[in-house]
């Protein structure tokens, strides 16, 4: 029982990170009907922005709430600016192009960021600074509850609550929902679709920045290709929950994290990465729209 609770906490902690990254995929898809494969590499840039900010500000050896808040802000700003740049330079000129062109462009931007990251940051892994004291505040047999797990859960929850408030209780959120339903009608009603799409990239990329700091805090090793696998898993989480559905992305992320943790605990760690692709195949065969997704009729 103690082992199960320990794995449950670990799975929820990991799943909340997947959910934050999956939200970026699902928000862009909900607005533009495209998969931003460069999103995972925006997350990578956020991790390095936080890493170098900690060094430049001299807080790499000063763990605490202020250090955590500072690095979160730095990472979110860096990711938001990068996401905005990608949307403006790479995706906006192709807004009316065939979807295959946009897909190829997204993959190209992803590869560019990966290898530019190796050139700029170096290919060697780097140790992420300790931003919060990682202490054990509850011990019962094999069950060990650490502060890092609860910090990840609390920060992720606050980010998700903030996103929910933005989407459902602000003017920008109403405009986002309007554009996702029908951008042409929204434009006739006075909404600027280009501005809303840019804001969507900013918000989604900011959430990836939050996820990058949480990953660095929990698994303190970063490198330029760190976004590849976690990006694929977050994408699978978005598809599992229903691509385009924000609650679905959260649900898919949590289920993905729990499933991976239970596979590692009770089967073998060898299968942890294969699990994501297995889930993707099953969900596409049995319920292509995802758990909370909606089937849509498309005229051709």
C-alpha positions as CSV (number, residue, x, y, z in Angstrom):
1,X,0.0,0.0,0.0
2,X,2.8,2.4,0.9
3,X,4.5,1.7,-2.4
4,X,1.3,2.3,-4.3
5,X,0.8,5.7,-2.7
6,X,4.4,6.6,-3.4
7,X,3.9,5.8,-7.1
8,X,0.6,7.6,-7.1
9,X,2.2,10.8,-5.9
10,X,5.1,10.4,-8.4
11,X,2.7,9.8,-11.2
12,X,0.5,12.8,-10.4
13,X,3.6,15.0,-10.2
14,X,4.9,13.7,-13.6
15,X,1.4,13.9,-15.1
16,X,1.0,17.5,-14.1
17,X,4.1,18.4,-16.1
18,X,2.8,16.5,-19.1
19,X,-0.5,18.3,-18.8
20,X,1.2,21.7,-18.8
21,X,3.0,20.9,-22.0
22,X,0.0,19.2,-23.6
23,X,-2.0,22.4,-23.0
24,X,0.2,24.2,-25.5
25,X,-0.4,21.6,-28.1
26,X,-4.1,21.6,-27.6
27,X,-4.6,25.4,-27.5
28,X,-2.8,25.9,-30.8
29,X,-4.8,23.0,-32.4
30,X,-8.0,24.4,-31.1
31,X,-7.4,27.8,-32.8
32,X,-5.5,26.8,-35.9
33,X,-6.2,23.1,-36.4
34,X,-2.4,22.4,-36.6
35,X,0.1,20.6,-34.4
36,X,3.0,22.8,-33.3
37,X,5.8,20.3,-33.2
38,X,8.2,23.0,-32.2
39,X,6.4,23.4,-28.9
40,X,8.6,20.8,-27.2
41,X,11.7,22.7,-28.2
42,X,10.3,26.0,-26.9
43,X,10.1,24.1,-23.6
44,X,13.8,23.2,-23.9
45,X,14.7,26.9,-24.5
46,X,12.8,27.8,-21.3
47,X,14.8,25.3,-19.3
48,X,18.1,26.9,-20.5
49,X,16.8,30.4,-20.0
50,X,16.1,29.6,-16.4
51,X,19.5,27.8,-16.0
52,X,21.5,30.8,-17.3
53,X,19.3,33.3,-15.4
54,X,20.1,31.5,-12.2
55,X,23.8,31.8,-12.9
56,X,23.7,35.5,-14.0
57,X,21.5,36.5,-11.1
58,X,23.6,34.5,-8.6
59,X,20.7,32.5,-7.2
60,X,21.8,29.0,-8.2
61,X,22.8,28.3,-4.7
62,X,20.0,30.1,-3.0
63,X,17.0,27.8,-3.1
64,X,13.7,29.3,-2.0
65,X,10.3,30.6,-3.1
66,X,11.9,33.8,-4.5
67,X,14.3,31.9,-6.6
68,X,11.5,29.6,-7.9
69,X,9.3,32.6,-8.7
70,X,12.2,34.4,-10.5
71,X,13.1,31.4,-12.7
72,X,9.4,30.8,-13.5
73,X,9.0,34.4,-14.7
74,X,12.3,34.3,-16.7
75,X,11.4,31.0,-18.4
76,X,7.8,32.0,-19.1
77,X,8.9,35.3,-20.7
78,X,11.6,33.6,-22.8
79,X,9.2,30.9,-24.0
80,X,6.5,33.5,-24.7
81,X,8.8,35.6,-26.8
82,X,10.1,32.6,-28.7
83,X,6.6,31.2,-29.3
84,X,5.5,34.7,-30.6
85,X,8.5,34.8,-32.9
86,X,7.8,31.4,-34.3
87,X,4.1,32.2,-34.9
88,X,5.0,35.5,-36.6
89,X,7.8,34.3,-38.8
90,X,7.1,30.7,-39.5
91,X,3.4,30.0,-39.2
92,X,1.5,33.3,-40.0
93,X,2.8,33.5,-43.7
94,X,1.5,29.9,-44.2
95,X,-1.9,30.5,-42.6
96,X,-3.8,29.8,-45.8
97,X,-1.3,27.2,-47.2
98,X,-2.1,23.5,-47.3
99,X,-1.9,21.8,-43.9
100,X,1.0,19.6,-45.1
101,X,3.1,22.7,-45.7
102,X,2.5,23.9,-42.1
103,X,3.3,20.4,-40.7
104,X,6.6,20.3,-42.6
105,X,7.4,23.8,-41.4
106,X,6.6,22.9,-37.8
107,X,9.0,19.9,-38.0
108,X,11.6,22.1,-39.6
109,X,11.4,24.7,-36.8
110,X,11.7,21.9,-34.3
111,X,14.9,20.6,-35.8
112,X,16.3,24.1,-36.2
113,X,15.7,24.8,-32.5
114,X,17.2,21.4,-31.5
115,X,20.5,21.9,-33.4
116,X,20.7,25.6,-32.7
117,X,20.4,24.7,-29.1
118,X,23.4,22.3,-29.4
119,X,25.4,25.0,-31.1
120,X,24.5,27.7,-28.6
121,X,24.2,25.8,-25.3
122,X,26.6,22.9,-26.1
123,X,25.6,19.2,-26.5
124,X,26.7,18.2,-23.0
125,X,24.0,17.9,-20.3
126,X,23.9,20.5,-17.6
127,X,22.8,20.3,-14.0
128,X,19.8,22.5,-13.3
129,X,20.2,24.6,-10.1
130,X,18.4,23.7,-6.9
131,X,15.6,26.2,-6.8
132,X,13.7,24.8,-3.9
133,X,15.0,22.9,-0.8
134,X,14.0,19.2,-1.5
135,X,13.2,17.9,2.0
136,X,11.3,14.9,3.2
137,X,8.5,16.1,5.4
138,X,6.7,12.8,5.8
139,X,8.2,9.3,6.1
140,X,6.2,6.1,6.7
141,X,8.0,2.9,5.9
142,X,8.7,3.0,2.1
143,X,6.5,6.0,1.7
144,X,8.5,9.2,1.4
145,X,6.7,12.4,0.6
146,X,9.1,15.1,-0.6
147,X,8.6,18.8,-0.9
148,X,9.6,18.8,-4.6
149,X,6.6,16.7,-5.6
150,X,4.2,19.0,-3.8
151,X,5.9,22.1,-5.2
152,X,5.4,20.6,-8.7
153,X,1.7,19.8,-8.0
154,X,1.0,23.2,-6.5
155,X,2.7,25.3,-9.2
156,X,1.1,23.2,-12.0
157,X,-2.3,23.6,-10.3
158,X,-2.0,27.3,-10.0
159,X,-1.0,27.5,-13.7
160,X,-4.0,25.5,-14.7
161,X,-6.3,27.6,-12.6
162,X,-4.9,30.7,-14.1
163,X,-5.4,29.4,-17.6
164,X,-9.0,28.4,-16.7
165,X,-9.7,32.0,-15.4
166,X,-8.1,33.5,-18.6
167,X,-10.2,31.3,-20.9
168,X,-13.5,31.6,-19.2
169,X,-13.5,34.9,-17.3
170,X,-11.6,37.4,-19.5
171,X,-12.2,39.3,-22.7
172,X,-9.2,37.6,-24.3
173,X,-10.5,34.2,-23.3
174,X,-13.9,34.9,-24.9
175,X,-12.1,36.0,-28.1
176,X,-10.0,32.8,-28.1
177,X,-13.2,30.7,-27.8
178,X,-14.8,32.7,-30.6
179,X,-11.9,32.3,-32.9
180,X,-11.7,28.6,-32.2
181,X,-15.4,28.2,-33.2
182,X,-15.3,30.3,-36.3
183,X,-12.5,32.9,-37.0
184,X,-14.4,34.5,-39.9
185,X,-17.5,35.2,-37.8
186,X,-15.3,36.4,-34.9
187,X,-13.5,38.8,-37.3
188,X,-16.9,40.3,-38.4
189,X,-17.8,40.8,-34.7
190,X,-14.6,42.9,-34.2
191,X,-12.1,40.3,-33.0
192,X,-8.6,40.4,-34.5
193,X,-7.8,36.7,-35.3
194,X,-4.1,37.4,-35.8
195,X,-3.8,39.0,-32.4
196,X,-5.7,36.2,-30.8
197,X,-3.6,33.5,-32.5
198,X,-0.4,35.3,-31.3
199,X,-1.8,35.5,-27.8
200,X,-2.6,31.7,-27.9
201,X,1.1,31.0,-28.8
202,X,2.2,33.3,-26.0
203,X,0.0,31.6,-23.4
204,X,0.8,28.0,-24.5
205,X,4.5,28.7,-24.7
206,X,4.4,30.3,-21.2
207,X,2.9,27.1,-19.8
208,X,5.7,25.2,-21.4
209,X,8.1,27.5,-19.6
210,X,6.5,26.6,-16.3
211,X,6.8,22.9,-17.2
212,X,10.5,23.3,-18.0
213,X,11.4,24.8,-14.6
214,X,9.4,22.1,-12.8
215,X,11.2,19.4,-14.8
216,X,14.5,20.9,-14.0
217,X,13.6,21.0,-10.4
218,X,12.5,17.4,-10.3
219,X,14.9,15.8,-12.8
220,X,17.9,18.2,-12.6
221,X,19.5,17.5,-16.0
222,X,18.9,19.5,-19.1
223,X,20.2,19.2,-22.6
224,X,19.3,20.5,-26.1
225,X,17.4,17.4,-27.1
226,X,15.4,17.1,-23.9
227,X,12.2,18.2,-25.5
228,X,12.0,15.3,-28.0
229,X,10.6,12.5,-25.8
230,X,8.6,14.6,-23.3
231,X,7.1,16.5,-26.2
232,X,6.0,13.3,-27.8
233,X,4.5,12.1,-24.6
234,X,2.7,15.4,-24.0
235,X,1.4,15.2,-27.6
236,X,0.0,11.7,-26.9
237,X,-1.5,13.1,-23.7
238,X,-3.3,15.8,-25.7
239,X,-4.6,13.2,-28.2
240,X,-5.6,10.9,-25.3
241,X,-7.7,13.6,-23.7
242,X,-9.0,14.9,-27.0
243,X,-6.9,17.3,-29.0
244,X,-8.4,20.8,-28.8
245,X,-10.0,20.2,-25.4
246,X,-8.3,22.0,-22.5
247,X,-9.8,19.7,-19.8
248,X,-8.9,16.8,-22.0
249,X,-5.2,17.9,-22.1
250,X,-5.1,18.0,-18.3
251,X,-6.8,14.6,-18.0
252,X,-4.6,13.1,-20.6
253,X,-1.5,14.4,-19.0
254,X,-2.4,13.0,-15.6
255,X,-3.4,9.6,-17.0
256,X,-0.1,9.6,-19.0
257,X,2.0,10.3,-15.9
258,X,0.2,7.7,-13.8
259,X,0.4,5.0,-16.4
260,X,4.1,5.6,-17.0
261,X,4.8,5.5,-13.2
262,X,2.8,2.3,-12.7
263,X,4.5,0.6,-15.7
264,X,7.9,1.5,-14.3
265,X,6.9,0.3,-10.8
266,X,5.1,-3.0,-11.6
267,X,6.5,-4.0,-15.0
268,X,9.8,-2.7,-16.2
269,X,11.3,0.7,-16.9
270,X,12.2,-0.6,-20.3
271,X,8.6,0.0,-21.4
272,X,8.1,3.5,-20.1
273,X,8.8,5.2,-23.4
274,X,7.0,2.5,-25.5
275,X,3.9,3.1,-23.4
276,X,3.2,6.5,-25.0
277,X,3.2,5.0,-28.5
278,X,1.1,2.1,-27.4
279,X,-1.5,4.5,-25.9
280,X,-1.5,6.5,-29.1
281,X,-2.2,3.5,-31.2
282,X,-5.0,2.2,-28.9
283,X,-6.7,5.6,-28.7
284,X,-6.6,6.1,-32.4
285,X,-8.1,2.7,-33.0
286,X,-10.8,2.8,-30.4
287,X,-11.7,6.5,-29.8
288,X,-9.9,8.8,-32.3
289,X,-11.5,11.9,-30.9
290,X,-10.0,11.2,-27.4
291,X,-11.7,10.8,-24.1
292,X,-13.2,14.3,-24.0
293,X,-12.9,15.2,-27.6
294,X,-15.8,15.8,-29.9
295,X,-16.3,14.3,-33.4
296,X,-16.7,17.0,-36.1
297,X,-18.0,16.7,-39.6
298,X,-15.7,18.3,-42.1
299,X,-16.9,19.3,-45.6
300,X,-14.6,18.3,-48.4
